Each structure stands twice: as structure tokens, then as C-alpha cells.
Amino acid sequence: VVIQNNNPQQQQQQQQSIFQAGKELTVEQALERFRLGQESLQYLLDHYDEICQEGGDNVRRYLGTVGFTSGLYGISKVLKTLKTEADDIVEFSELSEELMAAINQADGSSYMAIFTTTSTSGVPPQKYFDDAKIEVKRAKQVMNELSKQLKL
């Protein structure tokens, strides 16, 4: 499954220009990236079984933890930029932490699915993919709550 990216070279240049070290995002850029993150999560959920067939790294690509083609790539910087735009900065900060935890948990489970077939644990990859999907759903729910904070 290929991420909906028509021109990978253009996407890479755009990502690199937006996420340069020491360069702040504008609120407009952050809002657009936030929306792209929501789209990536929805696409991942809508096509989850198909994406899993390509392995754990493919799931991780959609989570933004491998490569740079996902709308979730750089999401922590996006959240930091948007924090001051939220209705309740404390609630937004807590939800941001929850989102990052869900993404990290899904990432970890997807990573485990890569190696389980060669380990002696006997745990099938699907168990880890199922665990990851729970966290992806949680991330989607948290992003919806963050949207409300941003009045999107």
C-alpha cells in the first residue's frame, strides 16, 4: 500500500522546509499538518488490514515514526505550535501527551510484529497488530478531542 503521495521528491522537500531545526511553524502550517495527521490516521484505520499485510514498518510509516510521508510526521512540533491556540492550554497539553503515548504504543506494537516470526515467543504478528490498532483508535479519538480544543 502506497501512501497517497503523488510526488515523493516534492513531499520530501516540503517536509524538510517545514521541519528544519530551529525553524518555528506558523499556526497556519501547524493547522494544515494537524489536518493531514487526522487524514493519515483515518486512512490507516480504513485500510488497516491491507496496510498490515505489508508489515509493521508500513503501519509505522502511517504513524509518522518511519519515513516522512505521513501527515503525522513531526506531529509533536505541530502540537507545540498549536498549544496557544487551544481553548484550554492545560487540557490541550494533556491531550497532546496522550496522543503521543498512543502513537508510541502503536509504533512499539507494530515494531514487535516485525520480529515475532523469528523469535521463540510464539506470539503471532496479528496479536501485535491488534494491539497497535487499539492505540491507533485511541489516537484518532484524542485527535478529535484536540480538534474541539482548536475549534476545527
DSSP file (Angstrom, degrees, kcal/mol; ACC not computed):
  #  RESIDUE AA STRUCTURE BP1 BP2  ACC     N-H-->O    O-->H-N    N-H-->O    O-->H-N    TCO  KAPPA ALPHA  PHI   PSI    X-CA   Y-CA   Z-CA
    1    1 A V              0   0    0      0, 0.0     2,-0.5     0, 0.0    46,-0.0   0.000 360.0 360.0 360.0 129.0    0.0    0.0    0.0
    2    2 A V        -     0   0    0      1,-0.0     2,-0.1     0, 0.0    49,-0.0  -0.840 360.0-116.2-101.8 134.1    1.4    3.3   -1.0
    3    3 A I        -     0   0    0     -2,-0.5     2,-2.4     1,-0.1    67,-0.0  -0.431  44.4 -94.3 -65.5 141.6    0.7    6.4    1.0
    4    4 A Q  S    S+     0   0    0     -2,-0.1     2,-0.4     1,-0.0    -1,-0.1  -0.322  78.4 137.3 -62.3  79.6   -1.3    8.9   -1.0
    5    5 A N        -     0   0    0     -2,-2.4    -1,-0.0     1,-0.1    -2,-0.0  -0.934  33.8-173.6-133.6 106.3    1.8   10.8   -2.2
    6    6 A N  S    S+     0   0    0     -2,-0.4    -1,-0.1     1,-0.3    -2,-0.0   0.833  82.1  23.9 -72.5 -32.9    1.9   11.9   -5.8
    7    7 A N     >  -     0   0    0      1,-0.1     4,-2.6     2,-0.0    -1,-0.3  -0.810  62.8-173.2-138.0  94.0    5.4   13.2   -5.8
    8    8 A P  H  > S+     0   0    0      0, 0.0     4,-2.6     0, 0.0     5,-0.2   0.850  87.8  52.9 -58.6 -36.3    7.7   11.8   -3.2
    9    9 A Q  H  > S+     0   0    0      2,-0.2     4,-2.2     1,-0.2     5,-0.2   0.923 111.6  45.4 -66.5 -42.5   10.6   14.2   -4.0
   10   10 A Q  H  > S+     0   0    0      2,-0.2     4,-2.5     1,-0.2    -1,-0.2   0.907 112.4  52.1 -64.2 -41.9    8.3   17.2   -3.7
   11   11 A Q  H  X S+     0   0    0     -4,-2.6     4,-2.7     1,-0.2    -2,-0.2   0.918 109.6  49.9 -60.0 -44.2    6.8   15.8   -0.4
   12   12 A Q  H  X S+     0   0    0     -4,-2.6     4,-2.7     1,-0.2    -1,-0.2   0.919 110.8  48.6 -62.6 -44.3   10.4   15.4    0.9
   13   13 A Q  H  X S+     0   0    0     -4,-2.2     4,-2.1     1,-0.2    -1,-0.2   0.909 112.7  48.6 -62.6 -41.4   11.3   18.9    0.0
   14   14 A Q  H  X S+     0   0    0     -4,-2.5     4,-2.1     2,-0.2    -2,-0.2   0.929 112.7  47.6 -63.7 -45.6    8.2   20.3    1.7
   15   15 A Q  H  X S+     0   0    0     -4,-2.7     4,-2.7     1,-0.2    -2,-0.2   0.918 112.4  49.5 -61.9 -43.3    8.7   18.3    4.8
   16   16 A Q  H  < S+     0   0    0     -4,-2.7    -1,-0.2     1,-0.2    -2,-0.2   0.864 111.5  48.4 -66.5 -34.9   12.3   19.4    5.1
   17   17 A S  H >< S+     0   0    0     -4,-2.1     3,-0.5    -5,-0.2    -1,-0.2   0.857 116.2  43.4 -74.0 -32.6   11.4   23.0    4.6
   18   18 A I  H 3< S+     0   0    0     -4,-2.1     2,-0.3     1,-0.2    -2,-0.2   0.892 117.3  44.4 -76.7 -40.1    8.7   22.9    7.2
   19   19 A F  T 3< S+     0   0    0     -4,-2.7     2,-0.3    -5,-0.2    -1,-0.2  -0.297  75.3 147.0-107.0  48.9   10.6   20.8    9.8
   20   20 A Q    X   -     0   0    0     -3,-0.5     3,-2.0    -2,-0.3     2,-0.1  -0.616  59.2 -97.2 -80.6 142.7   14.0   22.5    9.9
   21   21 A A  T 3  S+     0   0    0     -2,-0.3    -1,-0.1     1,-0.3     3,-0.1  -0.363 109.1  10.7 -59.5 132.6   15.8   22.5   13.2
   22   22 A G  T 3  S+     0   0    0      1,-0.2     2,-0.5    -2,-0.1    -1,-0.3   0.349  99.5 118.7  81.3  -6.6   15.3   25.8   14.9
   23   23 A K    <   -     0   0    0     -3,-2.0    -1,-0.2    -5,-0.0     2,-0.2  -0.830  57.5-139.9 -97.5 125.7   12.6   27.0   12.5
   24   24 A E        -     0   0    0     -2,-0.5     2,-0.3    -3,-0.1    -4,-0.1  -0.506  14.0-123.6 -80.0 148.7    9.2   27.6   14.0
   25   25 A L        -     0   0    0     52,-0.2     2,-0.2    -2,-0.2    -1,-0.1  -0.660  22.9-122.9 -84.2 146.6    6.0   26.5   12.3
   26   26 A T     >  -     0   0    0     -2,-0.3     4,-2.5     1,-0.1     5,-0.2  -0.500  26.1-112.1 -78.5 161.9    3.4   29.1   11.6
   27   27 A V  H  > S+     0   0    0      1,-0.2     4,-2.7     2,-0.2     5,-0.2   0.899 119.8  53.4 -61.1 -40.1   -0.1   28.5   13.1
   28   28 A E  H  > S+     0   0    0      2,-0.2     4,-2.2     1,-0.2    -1,-0.2   0.921 109.9  46.6 -62.2 -44.6   -1.4   28.0    9.5
   29   29 A Q  H  > S+     0   0    0      1,-0.2     4,-2.6     2,-0.2    -1,-0.2   0.919 113.3  49.9 -62.2 -43.0    1.3   25.4    8.7
   30   30 A A  H  X S+     0   0    0     -4,-2.5     4,-2.6     2,-0.2    -2,-0.2   0.902 109.6  50.1 -64.9 -41.2    0.6   23.7   12.0
   31   31 A L  H  X S+     0   0    0     -4,-2.7     4,-2.3     2,-0.2    -1,-0.2   0.910 111.7  48.5 -63.6 -41.2   -3.2   23.6   11.4
   32   32 A E  H  X S+     0   0    0     -4,-2.2     4,-2.3     2,-0.2    -2,-0.2   0.921 112.6  48.1 -63.9 -43.1   -2.6   22.1    7.9
   33   33 A R  H  X S+     0   0    0     -4,-2.6     4,-2.3     2,-0.2    -2,-0.2   0.886 109.4  53.9 -64.9 -38.1   -0.2   19.5    9.3
   34   34 A F  H  X S+     0   0    0     -4,-2.6     4,-2.1     2,-0.2    -2,-0.2   0.938 109.4  47.6 -60.6 -47.0   -2.7   18.7   12.1
   35   35 A R  H  X S+     0   0    0     -4,-2.3     4,-2.3     1,-0.2    -2,-0.2   0.899 110.6  51.8 -61.5 -41.0   -5.4   18.1    9.5
   36   36 A L  H  X S+     0   0    0     -4,-2.3     4,-2.4     1,-0.2    35,-0.4   0.876 107.5  53.6 -63.7 -36.3   -3.0   15.9    7.5
   37   37 A G  H  X S+     0   0    0     -4,-2.3     4,-2.3    34,-0.5    -2,-0.2   0.909 107.8  49.5 -62.9 -42.5   -2.3   13.9   10.6
   38   38 A Q  H  X S+     0   0    0     -4,-2.1     4,-2.4     1,-0.2    -2,-0.2   0.914 110.9  50.3 -61.8 -42.5   -6.0   13.3   11.1
   39   39 A E  H  X S+     0   0    0     -4,-2.3     4,-2.7     1,-0.2    -2,-0.2   0.899 109.2  51.4 -63.3 -40.8   -6.3   12.2    7.5
   40   40 A S  H  X S+     0   0    0     -4,-2.4     4,-2.5     2,-0.2    -1,-0.2   0.913 110.8  48.0 -63.1 -42.9   -3.4    9.8    7.9
   41   41 A L  H  X S+     0   0    0     -4,-2.3     4,-2.5     2,-0.2    -2,-0.2   0.917 112.9  48.1 -64.3 -42.7   -4.9    8.2   11.0
   42   42 A Q  H  X S+     0   0    0     -4,-2.4     4,-2.8     2,-0.2    -2,-0.2   0.917 112.0  49.2 -64.8 -42.3   -8.3    7.8    9.3
   43   43 A Y  H  X S+     0   0    0     -4,-2.7     4,-1.9     2,-0.2    -1,-0.2   0.921 110.3  51.7 -61.9 -43.5   -6.6    6.3    6.2
   44   44 A L  H  < S+     0   0    0     -4,-2.5    -2,-0.2     1,-0.2    -1,-0.2   0.928 113.2  44.2 -59.1 -46.4   -4.7    3.9    8.4
   45   45 A L  H >< S+     0   0    0     -4,-2.5     3,-1.0     1,-0.2     4,-0.2   0.910 113.1  50.9 -65.9 -41.9   -7.9    2.8   10.2
   46   46 A D  H 3< S+     0   0    0     -4,-2.8    -1,-0.2     1,-0.2    -2,-0.2   0.797 125.5  26.9 -66.4 -28.1   -9.9    2.5    7.0
   47   47 A H  T 3X S+     0   0    0     -4,-1.9     4,-2.7    -5,-0.2    -1,-0.2   0.002  82.8 129.5-121.8  26.4   -7.2    0.3    5.3
   48   48 A Y  H <> S+     0   0    0     -3,-1.0     4,-2.6     1,-0.2     5,-0.2   0.888  72.1  46.0 -56.7 -50.2   -5.6   -1.3    8.4
   49   49 A D  H  > S+     0   0    0     -4,-0.2     4,-1.3     1,-0.2    -1,-0.2   0.906 115.3  47.9 -62.1 -40.7   -5.7   -4.9    7.4
   50   50 A E  H  4 S+     0   0    0      1,-0.2     4,-0.5     2,-0.2     3,-0.2   0.910 112.6  48.4 -64.8 -43.0   -4.3   -4.1    3.9
   51   51 A I  H >< S+     0   0    0     -4,-2.7     3,-1.2     1,-0.2    -2,-0.2   0.881 107.3  56.3 -65.3 -39.2   -1.6   -1.9    5.4
   52   52 A C  H >< S+     0   0    0     -4,-2.6     3,-2.2     1,-0.3    -1,-0.2   0.808  93.4  68.9 -63.7 -29.9   -0.6   -4.6    7.9
   53   53 A Q  T 3< S+     0   0    0     -4,-1.3    -1,-0.3     1,-0.3    -2,-0.2   0.776  95.5  55.9 -60.9 -24.4   -0.1   -7.1    5.1
   54   54 A E  T <  S-     0   0    0     -3,-1.2    -1,-0.3    -4,-0.5    -2,-0.2   0.448 120.0-106.2 -87.1  -0.8    2.9   -5.1    4.1
   55   55 A G    X>  -     0   0    0     -3,-2.2     4,-1.3     1,-0.2     3,-0.6  -0.238  37.9 -59.5 103.7 170.9    4.4   -5.5    7.6
   56   56 A G  H 3> S+     0   0    0      1,-0.3     4,-2.3     2,-0.2    -1,-0.2   0.828 125.7  58.4 -62.7 -36.6    5.0   -3.5   10.8
   57   57 A D  H 3> S+     0   0    0      1,-0.2     4,-1.8     2,-0.2    -1,-0.3   0.831 101.7  56.7 -65.8 -29.2    7.1   -0.8    9.2
   58   58 A N  H <> S+     0   0    0     -3,-0.6     4,-1.4     2,-0.2    -1,-0.2   0.921 107.7  46.9 -67.0 -42.0    4.3    0.0    6.8
   59   59 A V  H  X S+     0   0    0     -4,-1.3     4,-1.4     1,-0.2     3,-0.2   0.925 111.0  53.3 -60.9 -43.0    2.0    0.7    9.8
   60   60 A R  H  X>S+     0   0    0     -4,-2.3     5,-2.0     1,-0.2     6,-1.0   0.822 101.4  59.8 -63.8 -31.8    4.8    2.8   11.3
   61   61 A R  H ><5S+     0   0    0     -4,-1.8     3,-0.9     1,-0.2     9,-0.4   0.922 106.1  47.2 -60.2 -43.7    5.0    4.8    8.1
   62   62 A Y  H 3<5S+     0   0    0     -4,-1.4    10,-0.3     1,-0.2    -1,-0.2   0.782 107.9  56.5 -69.9 -26.2    1.4    5.9    8.5
   63   63 A L  H 3<5S-     0   0    0     -4,-1.4    -1,-0.2    -5,-0.1    -2,-0.2   0.605 113.6-119.9 -77.8 -12.1    2.1    6.7   12.2
   64   64 A G  T <<5S+     0   0    0     -3,-0.9    10,-0.4    -4,-0.7    -3,-0.2   0.622  87.5 108.2  83.4  13.3    4.8    9.1   11.1
   65   65 A T  S   <S+     0   0    0     -5,-2.0     2,-0.4     1,-0.2    -4,-0.2   0.552  76.4  45.5-100.4  -9.9    7.5    7.2   13.0
   66   66 A V  S    S-     0   0    0     -6,-1.0     3,-0.3    -9,-0.1    -2,-0.3  -0.996 118.9 -15.0-130.8 126.1    9.2    5.7    9.9
   67   67 A G  S    S-     0   0    0     -2,-0.4     0, 0.0     1,-0.2     0, 0.0  -0.272  78.1 -95.1  75.9-167.6    9.9    7.9    7.0
   68   68 A F  S    S+     0   0    0      5,-0.1    -1,-0.2    -3,-0.1   -53,-0.1   0.169  91.9  95.6-137.2  16.7    8.4   11.3    6.4
   69   69 A T        +     0   0    0     -3,-0.3     2,-0.1    -8,-0.1    -2,-0.1   0.641  62.6  94.0 -89.8 -14.9    5.4   10.8    4.1
   70   70 A S  S >  S-     0   0    0     -9,-0.4     3,-1.4    -4,-0.2   -33,-0.1  -0.471  77.7-129.5 -78.4 148.1    2.7   10.6    6.9
   71   71 A G  T 3  S+     0   0    0    -35,-0.4   -34,-0.5     1,-0.2   -33,-0.1   0.646 110.1  62.9 -65.3 -14.7    0.7   13.6    7.9
   72   72 A L  T >  S+     0   0    0    -10,-0.3     3,-2.1   -36,-0.2    -1,-0.2   0.552  72.6 118.3 -87.2  -8.6    1.7   12.6   11.5
   73   73 A Y  T <  S+     0   0    0     -3,-1.4    -8,-0.1     1,-0.3    -9,-0.1  -0.406  88.7   7.2 -58.4 126.3    5.4   13.1   10.7
   74   74 A G  T >> S+     0   0    0    -10,-0.4     4,-1.6    -2,-0.1     3,-0.7   0.693  83.8 147.0  75.9  19.7    6.5   15.9   13.1
   75   75 A I  H <>  +     0   0    0     -3,-2.1     4,-2.6     1,-0.2     5,-0.2   0.804  64.1  60.8 -62.7 -29.8    3.2   16.0   15.0
   76   76 A S  H 3> S+     0   0    0     -4,-0.2     4,-1.9     1,-0.2    -1,-0.2   0.902 105.7  47.4 -65.3 -38.0    4.9   16.9   18.3
   77   77 A K  H <> S+     0   0    0     -3,-0.7     4,-1.8     2,-0.2    -1,-0.2   0.877 110.9  53.0 -67.2 -37.1    6.2   20.1   16.8
   78   78 A V  H  X S+     0   0    0     -4,-1.6     4,-2.1     1,-0.2    -2,-0.2   0.931 108.8  49.0 -60.9 -47.3    2.7   20.8   15.4
   79   79 A L  H  X S+     0   0    0     -4,-2.6     4,-1.2     1,-0.2    -2,-0.2   0.881 108.4  53.2 -63.8 -38.8    1.1   20.3   18.8
   80   80 A K  H  < S+     0   0    0     -4,-1.9     4,-0.4     1,-0.2     3,-0.2   0.893 110.3  48.3 -62.9 -38.5    3.6   22.6   20.5
   81   81 A T  H  < S+     0   0    0     -4,-1.8     3,-0.5     1,-0.2    -2,-0.2   0.886 114.1  45.7 -68.0 -38.2    2.8   25.3   17.9
   82   82 A L  H >X S+     0   0    0     -4,-2.1     3,-1.9     1,-0.2     4,-0.6   0.592  85.7  92.6 -83.1 -10.8   -1.0   24.9   18.3
   83   83 A K  G >< S+     0   0    0     -4,-1.2     3,-1.1     1,-0.3    -1,-0.2   0.872  85.1  51.1 -52.7 -42.1   -0.9   24.8   22.1
   84   84 A T  G 34 S+     0   0    0     -3,-0.5    -1,-0.3    -4,-0.4    -2,-0.1   0.618 104.4  59.1 -74.3 -10.6   -1.5   28.6   22.4
   85   85 A E  G <4 S+     0   0    0     -3,-1.9    -1,-0.2    -4,-0.1    -2,-0.2   0.548  85.8 104.7 -90.5  -9.4   -4.5   28.4   20.0
   86   86 A A  S << S-     0   0    0     -3,-1.1     3,-0.3    -4,-0.6    64,-0.2  -0.309  75.8-127.5 -76.6 154.8   -6.4   26.0   22.3
   87   87 A D  S    S+     0   0    0     62,-1.5     2,-0.5     1,-0.3    -1,-0.1   0.909 105.1  23.5 -62.6 -43.4   -9.4   26.8   24.4
   88   88 A D     >  -     0   0    0      1,-0.1     4,-2.8    61,-0.0    -1,-0.3  -0.932  69.3-164.3-131.3 105.5   -7.7   25.3   27.5
   89   89 A I  H  > S+     0   0    0     -2,-0.5     4,-2.2    -3,-0.3     5,-0.1   0.833  90.7  50.8 -63.0 -34.3   -3.9   25.1   27.3
   90   90 A V  H  > S+     0   0    0      2,-0.2     4,-2.4     1,-0.2    -1,-0.2   0.945 112.9  44.9 -68.5 -47.8   -3.7   22.6   30.2
   91   91 A E  H  > S+     0   0    0      1,-0.2     4,-2.6     2,-0.2    -2,-0.2   0.911 113.6  51.0 -60.9 -42.9   -6.3   20.2   28.7
   92   92 A F  H  X S+     0   0    0     -4,-2.8     4,-2.4     1,-0.2    -1,-0.2   0.906 109.9  49.9 -62.1 -41.9   -4.6   20.6   25.3
   93   93 A S  H  X S+     0   0    0     -4,-2.2     4,-2.1    -5,-0.2    -2,-0.2   0.913 111.8  47.6 -63.8 -43.3   -1.2   19.7   26.8
   94   94 A E  H  X S+     0   0    0     -4,-2.4     4,-2.1     1,-0.2    -2,-0.2   0.911 113.1  48.1 -65.0 -41.8   -2.6   16.6   28.5
   95   95 A L  H  X S+     0   0    0     -4,-2.6     4,-2.6     2,-0.2    -2,-0.2   0.875 108.8  54.9 -65.5 -36.6   -4.3   15.5   25.3
   96   96 A S  H  X S+     0   0    0     -4,-2.4     4,-2.4     2,-0.2    -2,-0.2   0.920 108.5  47.9 -61.3 -44.0   -1.1   16.1   23.4
   97   97 A E  H  X S+     0   0    0     -4,-2.1     4,-2.2     1,-0.2    -1,-0.2   0.898 111.3  51.0 -62.9 -40.4    0.8   13.8   25.7
   98   98 A E  H  X S+     0   0    0     -4,-2.1     4,-2.3     2,-0.2    -2,-0.2   0.895 109.4  50.8 -64.8 -39.8   -2.0   11.2   25.4
   99   99 A L  H  X S+     0   0    0     -4,-2.6     4,-2.5     2,-0.2    -2,-0.2   0.939 110.8  47.9 -62.3 -46.8   -1.8   11.4   21.6
  100  100 A M  H  X S+     0   0    0     -4,-2.4     4,-2.5     1,-0.2    -2,-0.2   0.878 111.0  51.8 -63.4 -36.9    2.0   10.9   21.7
  101  101 A A  H  X S+     0   0    0     -4,-2.2     4,-2.5     2,-0.2    -1,-0.2   0.915 110.1  48.6 -64.6 -42.9    1.6    8.0   24.1
  102  102 A A  H  X S+     0   0    0     -4,-2.3     4,-2.5     2,-0.2     5,-0.2   0.919 112.9  47.5 -64.1 -43.3   -0.9    6.3   21.8
  103  103 A I  H  X S+     0   0    0     -4,-2.5     4,-2.6     1,-0.2    -2,-0.2   0.923 113.1  48.8 -63.5 -43.5    1.3    6.8   18.7
  104  104 A N  H  X S+     0   0    0     -4,-2.5     4,-2.5     2,-0.2    -2,-0.2   0.883 111.7  49.0 -64.8 -38.4    4.3    5.5   20.6
  105  105 A Q  H  X S+     0   0    0     -4,-2.5     4,-2.4     2,-0.2     5,-0.2   0.927 113.0  46.9 -66.2 -44.3    2.4    2.4   21.8
  106  106 A A  H  X S+     0   0    0     -4,-2.5     4,-2.4     1,-0.2    -2,-0.2   0.896 112.6  51.1 -63.3 -39.6    1.1    1.7   18.3
  107  107 A D  H  X S+     0   0    0     -4,-2.6     4,-2.3    -5,-0.2    -2,-0.2   0.926 110.2  48.7 -62.0 -45.9    4.6    2.2   17.0
  108  108 A G  H  X S+     0   0    0     -4,-2.5     4,-2.2     1,-0.2    -2,-0.2   0.905 112.5  47.3 -63.0 -42.6    6.0   -0.2   19.6
  109  109 A S  H  X S+     0   0    0     -4,-2.4     4,-1.7     2,-0.2    -1,-0.2   0.905 112.3  49.7 -66.1 -40.8    3.5   -2.9   18.8
  110  110 A S  H  X S+     0   0    0     -4,-2.4     4,-0.8     1,-0.2    -2,-0.2   0.880 110.1  51.6 -64.8 -37.2    4.0   -2.6   15.1
  111  111 A Y  H >X S+     0   0    0     -4,-2.3     3,-0.9     1,-0.2     4,-0.8   0.911 107.4  52.2 -64.8 -42.4    7.7   -2.9   15.6
  112  112 A M  H >X S+     0   0    0     -4,-2.2     4,-1.4     1,-0.2     3,-0.7   0.859 100.5  62.8 -62.3 -34.7    7.2   -6.0   17.6
  113  113 A A  H 3< S+     0   0    0     -4,-1.7     4,-0.4     1,-0.2    -1,-0.2   0.783  96.1  61.0 -61.9 -26.2    5.1   -7.5   14.8
  114  114 A I  H << S+     0   0    0     -3,-0.9    -1,-0.2    -4,-0.8     3,-0.2   0.888 114.4  30.9 -66.3 -39.1    8.2   -7.3   12.6
  115  115 A F  H XX S+     0   0    0     -4,-0.8     3,-1.1    -3,-0.7     4,-0.6   0.526  92.3  89.8-102.8  -8.0   10.3   -9.7   14.7
  116  116 A T  G >< S+     0   0    0     -4,-1.4     3,-0.6     1,-0.3     6,-0.4   0.808  81.9  60.2 -65.6 -28.9    7.8  -12.0   16.3
  117  117 A T  G 34 S+     0   0    0     -4,-0.4    -1,-0.3     1,-0.2    -2,-0.1   0.765 110.6  41.7 -70.9 -22.6    8.0  -14.6   13.5
  118  118 A T  G <4 S+     0   0    0     -3,-1.1    -1,-0.2    -4,-0.1    -2,-0.2   0.433 102.1  87.1-101.8   0.2   11.7  -15.1   14.1
  119  119 A S  S << S-     0   0    0     -3,-0.6     3,-0.4    -4,-0.6    -3,-0.0  -0.467  79.8-125.3 -94.2 170.5   11.5  -15.1   17.9
  120  120 A T  S    S+     0   0    0      1,-0.2    -1,-0.1    -2,-0.1    -4,-0.1   0.323  87.4  96.9 -92.9   6.8   10.9  -18.0   20.2
  121  121 A S  S    S-     0   0    0     -5,-0.2    -1,-0.2     2,-0.1    -4,-0.1   0.816  77.8-143.4 -68.7 -29.9    7.9  -16.3   21.9
  122  122 A G        +     0   0    0     -6,-0.4    -1,-0.1    -3,-0.4    -2,-0.1   0.545  50.9 140.6  77.7   5.9    5.3  -18.0   19.7
  123  123 A V        -     0   0    0     -7,-0.2    -1,-0.3     1,-0.0    -4,-0.1  -0.718  51.8-128.0 -83.4 125.3    3.2  -14.8   19.6
  124  124 A P    >>  -     0   0    0      0, 0.0     3,-1.3     0, 0.0     4,-0.8  -0.412  15.7-119.5 -72.1 149.4    1.7  -14.3   16.1
  125  125 A P  H >> S+     0   0    0      0, 0.0     4,-2.3     0, 0.0     3,-0.6   0.837 109.6  68.7 -55.3 -33.6    2.2  -10.9   14.5
  126  126 A Q  H 3> S+     0   0    0      1,-0.2     4,-2.8     2,-0.2     5,-0.2   0.832  91.6  59.7 -58.7 -32.8   -1.5  -10.3   14.4
  127  127 A K  H <> S+     0   0    0     -3,-1.3     4,-2.0     2,-0.2    -1,-0.2   0.917 108.9  43.7 -60.8 -42.9   -1.6  -10.0   18.2
  128  128 A Y  H <X S+     0   0    0     -4,-0.8     4,-2.5    -3,-0.6    -2,-0.2   0.873 112.6  51.9 -71.1 -37.2    0.7   -7.0   17.9
  129  129 A F  H  X S+     0   0    0     -4,-2.3     4,-2.3     2,-0.2    -2,-0.2   0.895 109.4  50.8 -64.5 -38.8   -1.2   -5.6   15.0
  130  130 A D  H  X S+     0   0    0     -4,-2.8     4,-1.7     2,-0.2    -2,-0.2   0.916 110.8  48.5 -63.7 -42.7   -4.4   -5.9   17.0
  131  131 A D  H  X S+     0   0    0     -4,-2.0     4,-1.5     1,-0.2    -2,-0.2   0.911 111.3  50.6 -62.2 -42.1   -2.7   -4.1   20.0
  132  132 A A  H  X S+     0   0    0     -4,-2.5     4,-2.3     1,-0.2    -2,-0.2   0.893 105.8  55.8 -63.2 -39.7   -1.5   -1.4   17.6
  133  133 A K  H  X S+     0   0    0     -4,-2.3     4,-2.5     1,-0.2    -1,-0.2   0.876 102.7  55.6 -63.5 -37.0   -5.0   -0.9   16.2
  134  134 A I  H  X S+     0   0    0     -4,-1.7     4,-1.9     1,-0.2    -1,-0.2   0.921 110.9  45.2 -58.1 -43.6   -6.4   -0.3   19.7
  135  135 A E  H  X S+     0   0    0     -4,-1.5     4,-2.6     2,-0.2    -2,-0.2   0.846 109.4  54.5 -71.3 -34.1   -3.8    2.5   20.1
  136  136 A V  H  X S+     0   0    0     -4,-2.3     4,-2.3     2,-0.2    -1,-0.2   0.914 109.1  49.0 -64.4 -41.7   -4.5    3.9   16.6
  137  137 A K  H  X S+     0   0    0     -4,-2.5     4,-2.2     2,-0.2    -2,-0.2   0.903 111.2  49.7 -63.0 -40.5   -8.2    4.2   17.5
  138  138 A R  H  X S+     0   0    0     -4,-1.9     4,-2.5     2,-0.2    -2,-0.2   0.910 109.6  51.5 -64.6 -41.7   -7.3    5.9   20.8
  139  139 A A  H  X S+     0   0    0     -4,-2.6     4,-2.5     1,-0.2    -2,-0.2   0.901 109.1  50.8 -61.4 -41.1   -5.0    8.3   18.8
  140  140 A K  H  X S+     0   0    0     -4,-2.3     4,-1.9     2,-0.2    -1,-0.2   0.922 110.5  49.1 -62.3 -44.2   -7.9    9.1   16.5
  141  141 A Q  H  X S+     0   0    0     -4,-2.2     4,-1.8     1,-0.2    -2,-0.2   0.913 111.8  48.6 -61.7 -43.4  -10.2    9.8   19.4
  142  142 A V  H  X S+     0   0    0     -4,-2.5     4,-2.6     1,-0.2    -1,-0.2   0.898 108.6  53.4 -66.1 -39.8   -7.6   12.1   21.1
  143  143 A M  H  X S+     0   0    0     -4,-2.5     4,-2.2     1,-0.2    -1,-0.2   0.871 106.8  53.3 -63.3 -34.6   -7.1   14.0   17.8
  144  144 A N  H  X S+     0   0    0     -4,-1.9     4,-1.6     2,-0.2    -1,-0.2   0.906 109.7  47.7 -64.2 -40.6  -10.8   14.5   17.7
  145  145 A E  H  X S+     0   0    0     -4,-1.8     4,-1.6     1,-0.2    -2,-0.2   0.885 110.5  51.5 -67.0 -38.7  -10.7   16.0   21.2
  146  146 A L  H  X S+     0   0    0     -4,-2.6     4,-1.5     1,-0.2    -2,-0.2   0.887 105.1  57.5 -63.9 -37.9   -7.8   18.2   20.2
  147  147 A S  H  <>S+     0   0    0     -4,-2.2     5,-2.6     1,-0.2     4,-0.5   0.899 103.9  52.0 -57.4 -42.2   -9.8   19.4   17.2
  148  148 A K  H ><5S+     0   0    0     -4,-1.6     3,-1.0     1,-0.2    -1,-0.2   0.894 106.2  53.7 -63.0 -39.4  -12.5   20.6   19.6
  149  149 A Q  H 3<5S+     0   0    0     -4,-1.6   -62,-1.5     1,-0.2    -1,-0.2   0.826 114.0  42.8 -62.2 -31.2   -9.9   22.5   21.6
  150  150 A L  T 3<5S-     0   0    0     -4,-1.5    -1,-0.2   -64,-0.2    -2,-0.2   0.409 111.8-121.6 -95.2   1.0   -8.9   24.2   18.3
  151  151 A K  T < 5       0   0    0     -3,-1.0    -3,-0.2    -4,-0.5    -4,-0.1   0.900 360.0 360.0  57.6  44.0  -12.4   24.7   17.1
  152  152 A L      <       0   0    0     -5,-2.6    -4,-0.2    -6,-0.1    -1,-0.1   0.413 360.0 360.0 -96.6 360.0  -11.8   22.7   13.9
